[in-house]
């Protein structure tokens, strides 16, 4: 066990803006905007402001799945929000999401702002009538897993992912604590998927779209460089589910939208039309907008 006796919490906590590693400059103990900026608007009723983190991927995957079903009303403009540059703290973004987190959706057709990724998934599923069962028991089971994900993912991202991969110093206790919880969560999913093709039953739903960007990427070894550490190969049912979902063309498109890192072929900084997938993102953006 590492020596943690060097740190004792002060009587009154004060903010050290330089302490916190890679994300220190965008985390702060107060809400509200830091600067004036108007959000861009595209031509479609659905305006998405996001980044291709797991929470962002949830929404673009659903939108691409809806479009694949022929729901033309699901056409959308996806605007890149560079959270590392603090763009989520603009006055325009805070008007859409007072919590200053991506993703945020503005439906100009209804005048609704929708924030929190689970709420956006539910809103779009109900708006278009897909990927959420109408029968009460089946609907409830899907919502069980949707809300499970919303509560579980912070332990994976802000807990395990932070202390294992992003924290400026490595400490045994938090890494062990969150590793234990993440492995328990993967076991929960693996056991559930031993008896069902998808989460919540045998139909593909928003529960799968919510969970795959987090735990699908994790079990496929695409998150935090932790595949071997977490022994992801041992979760056979979870891996089967993750691999099957990755084969869906809409998932392959959705996971690229608002991505501005990694291999160029995996990036689509902004999406305003289906044809954008056939063009190089760098040619679609002015130089000052490219991270």
C-alpha positions in Angstrom: 0.0 0.0 0.0 1.4 3.4 -0.9 2.0 6.0 1.8 -0.9 8.5 1.9 0.0 10.0 5.2 1.6 13.0 3.6 -1.7 14.6 2.7 -4.1 15.8 5.3 -7.3 17.6 4.2 -7.3 21.2 5.4 -10.0 22.5 7.6 -11.4 24.6 4.8 -10.8 23.5 1.1 -9.4 26.1 -1.3 -9.2 25.8 -5.0 -5.7 25.2 -6.5 -6.3 25.9 -10.2 -3.0 24.3 -11.2 -3.5 21.0 -9.4 -5.3 18.3 -11.3 -3.3 17.1 -14.2 -4.3 17.4 -17.9 -7.9 18.7 -17.2 -7.0 21.1 -14.4 -7.6 24.3 -16.4 -11.2 23.3 -17.4 -12.3 22.1 -14.0 -13.5 24.7 -11.5 -15.7 24.8 -8.4 -18.1 27.4 -9.9 -20.7 27.4 -12.7 -21.6 29.9 -15.3 -19.9 31.3 -18.4 -16.3 32.6 -18.6 -16.6 34.4 -21.9 -19.1 35.8 -24.4 -19.6 33.7 -27.6 -22.6 32.8 -29.7 -23.1 29.3 -30.7 -23.2 28.6 -34.5 -26.5 27.4 -36.1 -26.8 25.1 -39.1 -29.7 24.5 -41.4 -31.4 21.6 -39.6 -33.9 21.7 -36.7 -31.5 19.6 -34.5 -28.4 21.4 -33.5 -25.9 19.3 -31.6 -23.0 20.9 -29.7 -20.6 18.1 -28.7 -17.3 16.3 -28.8 -16.7 12.6 -29.6 -16.1 11.5 -26.0 -18.2 8.5 -25.0 -21.1 10.7 -23.9 -20.9 12.6 -27.2 -20.8 9.4 -29.2 -24.1 8.2 -27.7 -26.0 10.9 -29.4 -24.4 10.9 -32.9 -24.8 7.1 -33.0 -28.5 7.4 -32.3 -28.9 10.2 -34.9 -27.1 8.1 -37.5 -29.2 5.1 -36.6 -32.4 7.1 -37.0 -31.3 8.4 -40.4 -30.5 4.8 -41.5 -34.1 4.0 -40.8 -35.2 6.8 -43.1 -36.1 9.3 -40.5 -35.2 12.5 -42.5 -36.3 14.7 -39.6 -33.3 13.4 -37.7 -30.9 15.3 -40.0 -28.7 17.3 -37.8 -25.8 19.8 -37.5 -23.1 18.6 -35.2 -20.9 21.5 -34.0 -17.5 20.8 -32.4 -17.1 22.0 -28.8 -13.4 21.8 -27.8 -13.6 21.3 -24.1 -9.9 21.5 -23.7 -10.2 25.1 -24.9 -13.1 25.9 -22.6 -15.7 26.4 -25.3 -18.3 24.8 -23.1 -18.1 27.8 -20.8 -19.3 30.3 -23.4 -22.4 32.3 -22.8 -24.1 30.6 -25.8 -23.3 27.1 -24.6 -24.3 27.8 -21.0 -27.7 29.0 -22.3 -28.2 25.5 -23.8 -26.6 23.6 -20.9 -26.1 25.4 -17.6 -24.0 22.5 -16.5 -21.4 23.2 -19.2 -21.0 19.6 -20.2 -21.2 18.1 -23.7 -23.3 17.0 -25.4 -26.1 19.6 -25.6 -28.9 19.6 -28.1 -31.1 22.4 -29.3 -34.3 21.4 -31.1 -35.3 24.6 -33.0 -38.6 22.9 -34.1 -39.9 22.7 -30.6 -37.8 25.3 -28.9 -36.4 22.7 -26.5 -33.0 22.6 -25.0 -31.9 19.1 -24.0 -28.8 18.4 -21.9 -27.4 15.3 -20.2 -26.8 12.5 -22.7 -29.3 10.1 -21.2 -32.0 12.8 -21.5 -31.1 13.5 -25.1 -31.3 9.8 -26.0 -34.7 9.5 -24.3 -35.9 12.7 -26.0 -34.9 11.6 -29.5 -36.2 8.1 -29.1 -39.6 9.4 -28.0 -39.6 12.1 -30.7 -39.0 9.7 -33.5 -40.6 6.5 -32.0 -37.6 4.2 -32.4 -35.2 2.3 -30.2 -37.4 2.4 -27.1 -40.1 -0.2 -26.7 -43.7 1.0 -26.3 -44.9 -2.0 -24.2 -44.6 -1.0 -20.5 -42.5 -3.9 -19.2 -40.0 -3.9 -22.1 -39.7 -0.1 -21.9 -39.0 -0.2 -18.2 -36.3 -2.8 -18.7 -34.6 -0.6 -21.3 -34.8 2.4 -19.0 -33.4 0.3 -16.2 -30.2 -0.1 -18.2 -30.2 3.4 -19.5 -30.2 4.8 -16.0 -27.7 2.1 -14.9 -25.3 3.5 -17.4 -25.8 7.1 -16.4 -24.9 6.1 -12.8 -22.2 3.7 -13.6 -20.1 5.5 -16.2 -18.7 8.2 -13.8 -17.0 5.4 -11.9 -15.3 4.3 -15.2 -14.5 7.7 -16.6 -14.0 10.2 -13.7 -13.0 7.4 -11.4 -10.9 4.6 -13.0 -10.0 6.5 -16.2 -8.9 9.6 -14.3 -6.7 7.9 -11.7 -5.3 5.2 -13.9 -4.6 7.3 -17.0 -4.9 11.0 -16.5 -4.0 11.9 -12.9 -0.6 13.6 -12.6 0.4 11.1 -9.9 -0.5 7.4 -9.5 -1.8 6.2 -6.2 -2.6 2.6 -5.3 -5.8 3.2 -3.3 -8.0 5.1 -5.8 -6.7 2.9 -8.7 -7.6 -0.3 -6.8 -10.9 1.1 -5.6 -12.1 2.1 -9.0 -10.6 -1.0 -10.8 -12.6 -3.2 -8.5 -15.8 -1.3 -9.3 -15.2 -1.2 -13.0 -14.6 -5.0 -13.1 -17.8 -5.5 -11.1 -19.7 -3.4 -13.6 -18.3 -5.4 -16.5 -19.3 -8.6 -14.7 -22.8 -7.2 -14.3 -23.0 -6.5 -18.1 -21.4 -9.9 -19.0 -23.9 -11.8 -16.9 -26.9 -9.9 -18.3 -25.7 -10.4 -21.9 -25.3 -14.2 -21.3 -29.0 -14.4 -21.6 -29.9 -11.6 -24.0 -28.6 -10.4 -27.3 -28.7 -6.8 -26.2 -29.1 -4.9 -22.9 -32.8 -4.9 -21.9 -33.7 -7.8 -24.2 -33.4 -9.0 -27.7 -33.9 -5.6 -29.5 -31.2 -3.0 -30.0 -32.2 0.1 -28.1 -30.9 3.4 -26.6 -29.6 1.3 -23.7 -27.1 -0.2 -26.0 -26.2 3.1 -27.6 -25.6 4.6 -24.2 -23.5 1.8 -22.9 -21.4 0.9 -25.9 -19.2 4.0 -26.2 -18.2 3.4 -22.6 -18.1 -0.3 -21.9 -17.9 -1.5 -25.5 -14.8 0.6 -26.2 -13.4 -0.6 -22.9 -13.9 -4.3 -23.4 -12.5 -4.0 -27.0 -9.3 -2.5 -25.5 -9.9 1.0 -26.9 -10.0 3.0 -23.6 -7.3 4.2 -21.3 -4.8 1.7 -22.5 -6.2 -0.6 -19.9 -7.3 -3.7 -21.8 -4.6 -6.0 -20.4 -4.8 -4.5 -16.9 -8.5 -5.1 -16.7 -8.3 -8.6 -18.4 -11.1 -7.6 -20.8 -10.7 -10.8 -22.8 -12.4 -12.7 -20.0 -15.7 -10.9 -20.5 -16.9 -13.1 -23.4 -20.5 -12.1 -23.6 -19.7 -8.4 -23.2 -17.1 -8.7 -26.0 -19.6 -10.5 -28.3 -22.1 -7.6 -27.8 -19.4 -5.0 -28.3 -18.1 -6.5 -31.5 -21.6 -6.9 -32.9 -22.5 -3.3 -32.3 -19.2 -2.1 -33.8 -20.2 -3.7 -37.1 -23.2 -1.5 -37.5 -22.6 1.2 -40.2 -24.4 3.9 -38.2 -22.2 3.2 -35.2 -19.1 3.5 -37.3 -20.3 6.8 -38.6 -21.6 8.2 -35.3 -18.3 7.5 -33.4 -16.4 9.7 -35.9 -18.6 12.8 -35.5 -17.0 15.7 -33.6 -13.8 13.7 -33.2 -10.7 15.9 -33.7 -7.9 13.5 -32.5 -6.5 10.2 -33.6 -6.2 8.8 -37.2 -7.5 11.3 -39.8 -9.8 8.7 -41.3 -11.6 8.4 -37.9 -12.2 12.1 -37.6 -15.2 14.2 -38.7 -14.8 17.5 -36.8 -18.3 18.8 -37.8 -21.2 17.1 -39.5 -23.9 19.1 -41.4 -24.8 16.7 -44.1 -24.5 12.9 -44.8 -22.0 13.8 -47.6 -19.6 15.1 -45.0 -18.5 11.5 -44.3 -17.1 11.4 -47.9 -15.0 14.5 -47.5 -11.9 15.3 -45.5 -12.8 17.2 -42.4 -9.8 19.4 -42.7 -11.2 20.7 -46.0 -14.5 21.5 -44.4 -13.2 23.8 -41.6 -11.3 27.0 -41.6 -7.8 26.7 -40.1 -8.7 28.6 -36.9 -11.5 26.0 -36.1 -9.3 23.0 -36.4 -7.9 21.8 -33.0 
